[in-house]
Amino acid sequence: MQYKYGTSVTPHDTNDLSVEPCEALYIGNAGDVKVRLEGMADDDDVLFKAVPTGTLLKVRATRVFDTDTTSTSIVALY
């Protein structure tokens, strides 16, 4: 898939991504990433553990949580 643009992600526990859902998340620095996926209930969030630097998570996320997310330099791709 070719992406048209990307935006930096500031993880937040109550705010969704500025444009949602994204098509993928680029992980700039390794760590855990907790997300809410499109169409999921509030209590069904997903925690990706030990995501390596440079990973492209092909998920349609609507939120990246601050709590439990240790990865940094995350970019939402659209």
Residue pairs with C-beta under 8 A, 6 or more apart in sequence:
1 23
1 24
1 58
3 23
3 24
3 77
3 78
4 78
5 77
5 78
6 26
6 75
6 76
6 77
6 78
7 17
7 18
7 19
7 75
7 76
7 78
8 73
8 74
8 75
8 76
9 17
9 25
9 64
9 74
9 75
9 76
11 64
11 65
11 66
11 69
11 74
12 63
12 64
12 65
12 66
13 65
13 66
13 67
15 63
16 36
16 62
16 63
17 61
17 62
17 63
17 64
17 76
19 76
19 78
20 38
20 61
20 62
20 63
21 37
21 38
21 60
21 61
21 62
22 59
22 60
22 61
22 76
22 77
22 78
23 58
23 60
23 77
23 78
24 56
24 57
24 58
24 59
24 76
24 77
25 33
25 35
25 56
25 57
25 59
25 61
25 64
25 74
25 75
25 76
25 77
26 54
26 55
26 56
26 57
26 74
26 75
26 77
27 33
27 51
27 52
27 53
27 54
27 55
27 56
27 57
27 71
27 73
27 74
28 53
28 54
28 71
28 72
28 73
28 74
28 75
29 53
29 71
29 72
29 73
30 50
30 51
30 52
30 53
30 71
31 50
31 51
31 69
31 70
31 71
31 72
32 47
32 48
32 49
32 50
32 51
32 68
32 69
32 70
32 71
33 47
33 48
33 51
33 57
33 64
33 69
33 71
33 74
34 45
34 46
34 47
34 48
34 64
34 65
34 67
34 68
34 69
35 45
35 46
35 48
35 57
35 59
35 61
35 63
35 64
35 65
36 42
36 44
36 45
36 46
36 61
36 62
36 63
36 65
37 46
37 59
37 60
37 61
37 62
38 60
38 61
38 62
40 46
45 65
46 59
47 68
48 57
51 57
51 71
56 77
61 76
64 74
64 76
